[in-house]
Amino acid sequence: MDVPFASLKYVLTPENSDPQSPRYEPYGIAITKRYAYGEGCRPVLYLSDAETAKLQIPRDELWRVVRLEVSKKGWISWLHEREWRCKGNFALPRAPQAVFVRNAREAERLTKEIAAPKSEFKCRPRAVVPLTVLCQGLLA
């Protein structure tokens, strides 16, 4: 997702993060768009089924398409995610900009685990950021 931090509280709502069937969870990894682009990531294309057909998007590029439909019955829209995707596997950088965790308690625990002498983390973030601090109003 390329959602502005201040908007995460509108994505990570109680309905969307219900522990029984979460759509989203308050965890993430921050990387630069330059790195993502270099690894083959691209912003998705929000298109209706009719637009997808009209543009004749090749079958091997459909991984980039997310359905966007508007009708009298309502919307099918994922625009709020501002999603980027990568075809196939995505290699994380050895030192991502940051990782996001739910709260300060989880940030402290992860920071200690990463710093431990016998830590086997292949990826060591530059920062561990609690979303409850970054995104005021997010439920802990």
ABEGO torsion letter per residue (X at the ends): XABBAAAAAAABBAAAABAABBABBBBBBBBBAAAAAAAGBBBBBBBBAAAAAAAGBBAAAAAABBBBBBBAAEBBBAAAAGBBBBBEBBBBBABBABBBBABAAAAAAAAAAAABAABABABBBABBBBAAAABBGBBX
